[in-house]
Amino acid sequence: MQPERDGSLDRKRQQALHPTAGGTSSPEGINVTLVPLYLIPKAVADEIRRHKQAIRVIHVRRTRNHQYTVEVECA
């Protein structure tokens, strides 16, 4: 697999290995959970129940081996 000219393949690989790398928020404000596809709705619901009104953004990204990161950024 050859890297693309703009290096986006390398960036994607870095994000998969370190999903919070390059974030601008403090480490306390971001929670990352690794879950399989069928547990994404439960993981998102649990995070919403846990943080309620403090949630700013929820990102769900696919990583390797059919796993997904649920990243919750809180205010």
C-alpha positions in Angstrom: 0.0 0.0 0.0 1.6 3.3 -1.1 1.0 6.5 0.7 -1.0 9.1 -1.2 0.7 12.3 -2.4 -0.8 14.5 0.2 0.0 12.1 3.1 -3.7 11.6 3.9 -3.2 7.8 4.2 -0.6 8.4 6.9 -2.9 10.8 8.7 -5.7 8.3 8.7 -3.4 5.6 10.0 -2.3 8.0 12.8 -5.9 8.8 13.7 -6.8 5.1 13.9 -3.9 4.4 16.2 -4.4 7.6 18.3 -7.9 8.8 17.9 -7.4 11.9 20.1 -4.1 12.9 18.7 -4.2 16.5 17.4 -7.3 17.4 19.4 -7.5 20.9 20.8 -9.5 20.0 23.9 -8.0 19.0 27.2 -7.7 15.3 27.9 -10.3 15.5 30.6 -12.9 16.7 28.1 -12.6 13.7 25.7 -13.7 10.2 26.4 -12.9 7.5 23.8 -14.5 4.0 23.9 -13.7 1.2 21.5 -16.8 -0.9 20.6 -18.1 -3.3 17.9 -20.7 -2.1 15.4 -23.7 -3.6 17.2 -22.8 -1.8 20.5 -22.5 1.7 19.0 -26.1 2.8 20.0 -25.6 1.5 23.5 -22.2 3.2 23.9 -23.6 6.5 22.6 -26.6 6.3 24.9 -24.4 5.5 27.9 -22.2 8.5 27.2 -25.2 10.8 26.8 -26.6 9.5 30.2 -23.2 10.0 31.8 -22.4 13.5 30.6 -25.9 14.9 29.8 -25.7 18.6 29.0 -21.9 18.8 29.0 -21.5 17.1 25.6 -20.3 19.2 22.8 -19.6 16.7 20.0 -19.9 12.9 19.6 -17.7 11.3 16.8 -18.0 7.7 15.8 -15.1 6.4 13.6 -14.3 3.0 12.2 -10.9 1.7 13.2 -9.4 -1.7 12.3 -11.0 -5.1 12.9 -14.6 -3.9 12.7 -14.2 -1.8 15.8 -15.4 1.7 16.2 -14.3 4.5 18.5 -17.0 6.6 20.1 -15.3 9.9 21.0 -17.2 12.3 23.3 -16.0 15.8 23.7 -17.4 17.6 26.7 -17.5 21.3 27.4 
